[in-house]
């Protein structure tokens, strides 16, 4: 019988749906040499029920829905906006679910180790734990199974994750219809970096004296939404601060250069104008050229959210989340293409193999410093590429 392990590693997204659904617990997610989780099956315990394949989003595909509406928006609370990656849309969606008495699933980071994993919250006091972008692949763990248990108790659930994680959740739930109780929210994803690369980088920073770490923010907007960077607060009182812009940090540079993304990301199956999620969230870059109002455009420093709605359930939920949140319908379909990650997979970095080879010999940091640099040639190439996109009308 075919097992989940026979799904090609270039296709497996590491969602963990197979592990969550296995009735005998014979599947474990284990890290490979590149630092990504893949399913490992204990054949002696396997009962060949086939549920792991039925729950695999690669093996059992669902038909995605097309876009129903596009919105731009921002929270009226400036403090929340500055804590958020863009305009605070996720905070608004999640806080509405919590006030309803529901449960919210999202990714949180353990500042001590750098480990990113999915968890559930039921209190507004805990909401900040799962806000903000984490540019690392989150470990799902048993989150799908926990979401199913809440739904079975007639609890309402909002589940946020990458597009492939939402696909994994939908495959795990199968044909069960939770339309009235489940809201799925995805974020537009550039690609998921290796958790082990990130955690080794954190260990290096701690060895350099950046400890104890109290907070990690991949989208620190102290210089504005367009000029964000990676900030790490540390020290016994948390009053010390390490801030680097995206091109001045070795890890961030490697991420932007697609140096250590999961193999499936380079041929992502979840790009385009269709989605399995109810709602997609992104940065509304260049909104000033999309016919939006001056009120929306005025939030360029704090950040503006692009909200794509793919289902009637999503439309209904969005209509209930307007308290303390400015929402404006956008008619220009090209608004979607202002965030290229929505429609295009990241380009494969030809130095990726050499990076992992050097990492195995001399460690992550040396490999990052050797292969993660943003070269002058690359800078010139990217400028030419963006000019071409503008000429073609995809990016204005």
ZIMOUR-V707440 format. One line per field, one symbol per residue. ss: DSSP state (2 for helix, 1 for strand, 0 for the rest). psi: psi as a letter, one per 40 degrees, with the letter a starting at -180 (. if undefined). burial: I if it has 24 or more other ideal C-beta (glycine too) atoms within 12 Angstrom, else O. A space follows every 50 residues. Layout:
# ZIMOUR-V707440
ss->???
psi->???
burial->???
This chain:
# ZIMOUR-V707440
ss->00022200000000002222200000111110000011111000000000 22220000000000110011111110022222200000222222222220 00111111100000011111100222222200000000100022222222 22000011111122222222222000000001111110000010222222 22222220000011111111000022201111110000011111100002 22222200001022222000000110001111100022200002222000 00001111100222222220000011111000222222022200000000 0222222222220222222220000222222222222222220000
psi->ihideehidedhefdeddddeheefehihihadefihihhhgddehefde ddddeheddgiihiiihdihiiiiiehddddddidbeeddddddddddde eaihhahihhddeehhiiiiieiddedddeiiihgihhhdbfdddddddd ddefiihhhhaidddddddddddbehhfdeehhhhiihhdihihdddddd dddddddeegiihdihhefhfdeidefiahihhaidefeihhhhideehd ddddddefdfiidddefhefiaeiieidhiiihgifdeeffiidddeefd ddihhhhhheidddddddeefehfhhhhhhdhdeddeegdedehiihhhe eddddddddddeidddddddeeigiddddddddddddddddeedh.
burial->OOIIIOIOOOIIIIIIIIIIIIOOOIIOIOOOOIIIIIIIIOOOOIOOOO IIIIIIIIIIOIOIIOIIIIIIIIIOOOOIIIIIIIIIIIIIIIIIIIOO OIIIIIIIIIIOIIIIIIIIIIOOOOIIIIIIIIIIIIIIIIIIIIIIOI IOOOIIIIIIIIIIIIIIIIIIIOOOOIOOIIIIIIIIIIIIIIIIIIII IIOIIOOOOIIOIOIIIIIIIOOOIOOIIIIIIIOOOOOOOIIIIIIOII IIIIIIIIIIIIIIIIOIIIIIOIIIIIIIIIIIIIIOOIOIOOOIIOII OIIIIIIIIIIOIIIOIIOOIOOOIIIIIIOIOIIIIIIIIIIIIIIOIO IIOOIIOOIOOOOIIOIIOOIIIIOOOIOOOOOOOOOOOOOOOOIO
